[in-house]
Amino acid sequence: MSGASSMNPYLDDDLRALAEHAGRYAEERVAPGFLERDRTRVLDRALMREMGELGFIAPELPEAFGGQGLGSLAAGVIHEAIARADLSLSYVNLLASLNGQILSAHGRPEVVGPWMRRLVRGETLLAIALTEPRGGSDAANLALRIERVGDEYVIDGEKTSISAADQADAVVVFGRTGAPQSGAHGVTALLVPCDAPGLTRSRFDCHGQRAIGRGSLFFDGVRVPVDHRLGEEDKGFVQVMQGFDFSRALIGLQVLAVAQVALEETWAWVVQREAFGQPLSAFQGVSHPLADFDTQVQGARLLCLQALWLKDRGLPHSAEAAMCKWWGPKLAYDAVHQCLLLHGHGGYDRGLMEQRLRDVLGFQIGDGTAQIMKTIVARARAGRKAVPA
Ligand SMILES: Cc1cc2nc3c(=O)[nH]c(=O)nc-3n(C[C@H](O)[C@H](O)[C@H](O)COP(=O)(O)OP(=O)(O)OC[C@H]3O[C@@H](n4cnc5c(N)ncnc54)[C@H](O)[C@@H]3O)c2cc1C
């Protein structure tokens, strides 16, 4: 986004300069491989390292862990810039910010420190594994077993639908240390290096987001030292899940950036393409849907920036983050769909628009569906007792 429309109360001159810097980089270095990476299904580690060298990965992390101590809004504007060029590659930013926050808040510095410094330099990729074959919405109802044996935890079970499952170098895993019926109060989180003996992985054939991909993780007696625990034993869910408010606002920005670039290209296209002796834009059936989506995308983006602004001030933002997470992906999908249709038959060919549509769709499910997000909003408004499930 450029010009006056990029100006708003959340972004000062420094953040706008950072956004422009990241935007130029993304256009030159990330955008050219967008279609190719969808075919090869491989994240470009050289690009990851470049992004790290430029300070584009998790800039909000403390300097002691290799970050820059910038706010969440800095992470947000960089995330938008990379996602605009390739949503799949911007998972590098998303996973680093989500996992980096979890590690820095809940890990032992001597264990997580080296991982975080590599994370920020773009030298390592961390995944997060909550979902199990039984289901993801009822997220606290975990079956993966974590047993403490002496100075180690032993992990047995399966995680599924995990982004970057087969490309990650380590994974934050949530499993049950408490009794089977202990719900959210018997869950422990661990940092597990992916080369740990007994851990095997698979890759799914995904509809979109193919460069990052998803897959399953199978744990067969995997052992990690007790010091790899994140947060307290049995408190993994209650303590660590708070990190998801951050990723929900970032996901909103991520998908809306894709909608924004699709809208910009489509405005240019409908001015230049003619039918019935006039530019397509002369028909209100063309220009009004675009104006409609443009309005909503601008509004939803401001909500995402507001959620990050609240986070940076230590103010409650769970409801706002959940709003970003359901509204953004639905709106982005509908907006890109409209853009694709206005490109006529060309929009249906393999290419930018259809790939964007496939890419944004994943986030109507990943990180929690709209129903679950609306329950979070409802609980914030009406109270947990009034909205039990
Ligand atoms: C692109 C993508 C990336 C992902 N990445 C990760 C990842 O990195 N790590 C990870 O752990 N997981 C990841 N997931 C999994 C994702 O978090 C789950 O798919 C999601 O939480 C939903 O769980 P489920 O698929 O098991 O659906 P289910 O829980 O079986 O739900 C099925 C349907 O029922 C609805 N439903 C369920 N309960 C309710 C209710 N109480 N009220 C109303 N409706 C309800 C749901 O909204 C959904 O539409 C990813 C998924 C996708 C698609």
The ligand as an SDF file (V2000), in Angstrom:
LIG
                    3D

 53 58  0  0  0  0  0  0  0  0999 V2000
   -3.6330  -24.4910    6.3070 C   0  0  0  0  0  0  0  0  0  0  0  0
   -3.6680  -25.1210    7.6560 C   0  0  0  0  0  0  0  0  0  0  0  0
   -2.5880  -24.9860    8.5030 C   0  0  0  0  0  0  0  0  0  0  0  0
   -2.6000  -25.5770    9.7690 C   0  0  0  0  0  0  0  0  0  0  0  0
   -1.4810  -25.4890   10.5580 N   0  0  0  0  0  0  0  0  0  0  0  0
   -1.5020  -26.0640   11.7980 C   0  0  0  0  0  0  0  0  0  0  0  0
   -0.3350  -26.0130   12.6220 C   0  0  0  0  0  0  0  0  0  0  0  0
    0.7180  -25.4860   12.2400 O   0  0  0  0  0  0  0  0  0  0  0  0
   -0.3970  -26.5910   13.8580 N   0  0  0  0  0  0  0  0  0  0  0  0
   -1.5260  -27.1980   14.3260 C   0  0  0  0  0  0  0  0  0  0  0  0
   -1.5100  -27.6710   15.4470 O   0  0  0  0  0  0  0  0  0  0  0  0
   -2.6360  -27.2870   13.5440 N   0  0  0  0  0  0  0  0  0  0  0  0
   -2.6450  -26.7410   12.3020 C   0  0  0  0  0  0  0  0  0  0  0  0
   -3.7530  -26.8410   11.4800 N   0  0  0  0  0  0  0  0  0  0  0  0
   -4.9330  -27.5600   11.9750 C   0  0  0  0  0  0  0  0  0  0  0  0
   -6.0390  -26.6020   12.3730 C   0  0  0  0  0  0  0  0  0  0  0  0
   -5.6840  -25.8540   13.5100 O   0  0  0  0  0  0  0  0  0  0  0  0
   -7.3150  -27.4300   12.5840 C   0  0  0  0  0  0  0  0  0  0  0  0
   -7.6510  -28.0000   11.3320 O   0  0  0  0  0  0  0  0  0  0  0  0
   -8.4690  -26.6000   13.0990 C   0  0  0  0  0  0  0  0  0  0  0  0
   -8.2310  -26.1990   14.4240 O   0  0  0  0  0  0  0  0  0  0  0  0
   -9.8000  -27.3450   13.0400 C   0  0  0  0  0  0  0  0  0  0  0  0
   -9.6640  -28.6380   13.5490 O   0  0  0  0  0  0  0  0  0  0  0  0
  -10.1870  -29.8900   12.6730 P   0  0  0  0  0  0  0  0  0  0  0  0
   -9.6730  -29.7360   11.3030 O   0  0  0  0  0  0  0  0  0  0  0  0
   -9.8360  -31.1380   13.4080 O   0  0  0  0  0  0  0  0  0  0  0  0
  -11.7550  -29.7230   12.6070 O   0  0  0  0  0  0  0  0  0  0  0  0
  -12.8100  -30.2050   13.7120 P   0  0  0  0  0  0  0  0  0  0  0  0
  -12.3750  -29.7520   15.0540 O   0  0  0  0  0  0  0  0  0  0  0  0
  -13.0960  -31.6310   13.5080 O   0  0  0  0  0  0  0  0  0  0  0  0
  -14.0700  -29.3360   13.2710 O   0  0  0  0  0  0  0  0  0  0  0  0
  -14.7870  -29.6460   12.0650 C   0  0  0  0  0  0  0  0  0  0  0  0
  -15.8100  -28.5510   11.8080 C   0  0  0  0  0  0  0  0  0  0  0  0
  -16.7070  -28.4530   12.9110 O   0  0  0  0  0  0  0  0  0  0  0  0
  -16.7240  -27.1280   13.4240 C   0  0  0  0  0  0  0  0  0  0  0  0
  -16.8260  -27.1300   14.8800 N   0  0  0  0  0  0  0  0  0  0  0  0
  -16.0990  -27.8450   15.7760 C   0  0  0  0  0  0  0  0  0  0  0  0
  -16.4770  -27.5400   17.0320 N   0  0  0  0  0  0  0  0  0  0  0  0
  -17.4350  -26.5900   16.9320 C   0  0  0  0  0  0  0  0  0  0  0  0
  -18.2130  -25.8570   17.8740 C   0  0  0  0  0  0  0  0  0  0  0  0
  -18.0510  -26.0070   19.2000 N   0  0  0  0  0  0  0  0  0  0  0  0
  -19.1330  -24.9660   17.4010 N   0  0  0  0  0  0  0  0  0  0  0  0
  -19.2960  -24.7890   16.0670 C   0  0  0  0  0  0  0  0  0  0  0  0
  -18.5740  -25.4410   15.1330 N   0  0  0  0  0  0  0  0  0  0  0  0
  -17.6660  -26.3280   15.5560 C   0  0  0  0  0  0  0  0  0  0  0  0
  -15.3880  -26.5180   13.0080 C   0  0  0  0  0  0  0  0  0  0  0  0
  -15.4390  -25.0960   12.9410 O   0  0  0  0  0  0  0  0  0  0  0  0
  -15.1790  -27.1610   11.6440 C   0  0  0  0  0  0  0  0  0  0  0  0
  -15.8600  -26.4410   10.6600 O   0  0  0  0  0  0  0  0  0  0  0  0
   -3.7460  -26.2960   10.2010 C   0  0  0  0  0  0  0  0  0  0  0  0
   -4.8360  -26.4460    9.3350 C   0  0  0  0  0  0  0  0  0  0  0  0
   -4.8010  -25.8870    8.0750 C   0  0  0  0  0  0  0  0  0  0  0  0
   -5.9570  -26.0830    7.1550 C   0  0  0  0  0  0  0  0  0  0  0  0
  1  2  1  0
  2  3  1  0
  2 52  2  0
  3  4  2  0
  4  5  1  0
  4 50  1  0
  5  6  2  0
  6  7  1  0
  6 13  1  0
  7  8  2  0
  7  9  1  0
  9 10  1  0
 10 11  2  0
 10 12  1  0
 12 13  2  0
 13 14  1  0
 14 15  1  0
 14 50  1  0
 15 16  1  0
 16 17  1  0
 16 18  1  0
 18 19  1  0
 18 20  1  0
 20 21  1  0
 20 22  1  0
 22 23  1  0
 23 24  1  0
 24 25  2  0
 24 26  1  0
 24 27  1  0
 27 28  1  0
 28 29  2  0
 28 30  1  0
 28 31  1  0
 31 32  1  0
 32 33  1  0
 33 34  1  0
 33 48  1  0
 34 35  1  0
 35 36  1  0
 35 46  1  0
 36 37  1  0
 36 45  1  0
 37 38  2  0
 38 39  1  0
 39 40  1  0
 39 45  2  0
 40 41  1  0
 40 42  2  0
 42 43  1  0
 43 44  2  0
 44 45  1  0
 46 47  1  0
 46 48  1  0
 48 49  1  0
 50 51  2  0
 51 52  1  0
 52 53  1  0
M  END
$$$$
